Amino acid sequence: MKRVLVVEDEDAIRDFEVINLKRMGYEVTDVADGDRAWEIFLAEGGNFDVVLLDIMMPGIDGLTLCKKIRGQNAAVGIIMLSAKTQEMDKVSALMYGADDYVTKPFGPAELVARVDAVHRRVTMLKGMTEKPAGDMLVSGDFVLNLQSRSLTKGGKPIDLTQVEFQIMEFFMSREDVALERNEILAQVWGEDYTGDVKIVDVNVRRLRMKVEDEPSEPTHILTVWGYGYRWKG
């Protein structure tokens, strides 16, 4: 069963989300505040495929809850819901480890499409068959292990979310090749992703904070102005 945790304090919006997700075959647990959501997430052992989080909530706010959930579970899909006026909150959500965000108001088709896209990625990663122990990508000081889905730099581990791992795999498999933003978006978020391409830039910014010695002066994830990015080991 496809399991979703919906966290939304506005009853009408929460009911709308629950009805449409159930209609598409999801098993939905819904709560009205962040504190209760965290209790349920821990009680269920994080056994959800996707968590749908509103940013503004009583108790633990959505951004804090996103960070706590991501710290507990690197594989679960997290989608944040935000109003159009909360542009900085969208960036913060992605920096805290969210996979995607949806801007209010939204229709049932967009909601289900975005949840489906994240769920497909989570399911694909869970269902991957084990690769040979020697199956890894090496670039300079970086080693990306495709079996353990881990990254090291100079032998030191770097914690990555599943989205970050997929971006790094795409980068390192095409070293020194300029990759267009939409190409990265399609590879990582899927061909049918309907969100903003800026999600690529925010995730790259977060990756630079993890892999670069000086994130403001990157030497590995290089910007190709007006186009995209290029990886250099």
N, C-alpha and C positions, 0 to 999 in steps of 0.2 A: 504494500500500500504506500502511496505517495503521501508523506506526512508534512503538514505545514503548521507552524505556530504563528498565529495572527495576534499582534499586539497593537491595539488601537483603542483610545479612550472615548472616541465619539461613537455612540451606539449605532447610528444610522450608517456610518461608513464601515464599521466593523461588520454589521449584518450584511451589507452589500458585498464585502470581500468574501465572507464565509459562504454566502449563497452561491456566488459565481465560481468559487474554487471547488465547492462540493459538487456543483453541476458538472465540472470537468474531471471528476474522479479523485479529487484530493480528500484525504482524511484531515480534517481541520480541528485544531485546538485553539480556542480564542479566549483572550483575556483583555481586561480594560486598563491595566497599569503595569509599569515596568517591574515593580517589586514582585507581583504575583507571577509575571512571566519568567523572571529569574528563578523563582522557587520551582516552577513547573519544569523549566529547562533542566535544572539540576536533578529533580526527582525522576525525570525521564531519561537521565543519563545522556542528555543531548541527542536523543534519538529522533531527530527531525531532519528532513531533507532541506527544507527552506524555512527561514524565519522572516516574516513580514513585519517591519518595525516602523511605527510612527515616530517622528523625531520629538515632537512636543507632547509629553505625557506626564501625569502626576507620578510621584515616587521617583524611581530611577528613570531619567530621561532616555530617549532612544539612542543618542550618541554614546552615553555611558554604557547602556545595556549592550550595544553593538560591540564595544570594546571588550566587555566582560565575556560575552558569548564567543567572540573570536579568540580570546585568550584561552578559553576552555576547549574549543573545537575548531581546528583549522579547516575542516572539510565542509562544514555546513554552509549552505547558501544563505546569504543575508541580503535582503532588499529593504532599503529605507524609503519611507514616504515623506515628502516634504512639500511645503507650499512654494509657490513661484518666487516669493520674496526671500526665501531662505537659501540663497545661492551658496553662501559660505558654509552653511550646514551640510549641503550636498558634498562639498569638497571635504569637509571634516569627516563625514560618514565614510567616504572612500578611504581617507587616510587612516581611519580607525579599523578598516578591514571589511567594509561592506562590499558586496559584489556588484551592486547596482542600486539605482534610486529611481523612483517614479514620482513625477510631479503631480500634485493635486491641482484641479480635479482630473480624474482619469475615468475612462470608460471600461466596461467589462472586458472588451477585446484586448486592450492594452495591458490591463492587469494580468490576465491569464497568459498572454504571450510572454510577458517578462518573467513570470513565475515559471512557466514552462521552460524558458531558455536556461534559467539558473538550475532548474531541476535536472534538465538533460545533462548539463555539465557535471553536476554532482553525481548523478547516476553513472555517467561514463567513467569518472575517476574511481568510483567505488567498484565498478565492474571490470576494471582493467586487469587482464591476466598478468601474472608476474613476468617480468622481463629478466633475461639472464643477468647474473650479478655483475658481469663486466659491461653491461649496457649503460654507458654514461657518455656525457659530453664534456670535453675538456677544452678550456679556453684560457690561456695564461694561468693565473693563479686559481681560476674558478673550475670546480668540478660539480657537474649536475648529475646526480645519480637517479636514473630513470626507474630503478627498482624501488628504492626507498623514498623517492620523490623528495630529495633533499639537496641542498646546495652548500658547498663549502668554499671558502676563500682562504688560500694559504693554509688549508687544513682546519680552519675554524668554521664551525657551522653558522649558517645564516637562516633565521626563521623566515619562512615564506608562507603566505596564504596560497590556496590552490590557484587563484587567478595569477598571482605573482609568479608561481612556478610555471604556469603555462606560457606567460610572457617570456620568461627567461629561456624556456625550452625553444620557443620560436626564435628568439634573438640568437642564442648560441648555435642553433642548427643552421643559421644563415649569417655567420660572422662576416663582418665588413660589407654586408649588403644593405642598401638603403631600403627600409620598409615603410611603406605609406601607411598613414594612420588608419585608413579604412581597411587596409589589408590586415593590420594587427587586430582591429575590431572584429572582423569576420572570423579570423583564426581563433580568437580567444572567446568572444561572446557569441559567435554564431552568425551565419549568413543572414538570418532573419531578425537579428537584433534591431529594435526600433528606437533605442535610446540615442543619447547625444555622444558623438565621437570624442567629446572632451573627457569622457571617462578613461580613455587611453592615456591622456596627458596626466591626469591625476594619479593613475596607477604607476606611470613611469616616474613621476615625482617621488612617490612612496618607495619605489624600488631603488632609486638613486640614494635615498637616505640609508638604505641597507647595504648597498654594494660599493658605493663610492667612498673614497677617503675624504674627499671634499665635494659634497653633493652640489654645491653652487658652482663648482668648476669640474664637471664630470669628465672622466677620461675613458669610461667604458660604454655608458649609454649616451651616445652623441646625438645631438639634435641636427636633423637635416632640415634647415629652415624652409618653411612653406610646403613641406612634404611629410616628414615623419622622423624616424629614428634609425640609428645604425649602431650595432654592437661591435665593440673592439675589446678583445681580451687583454 
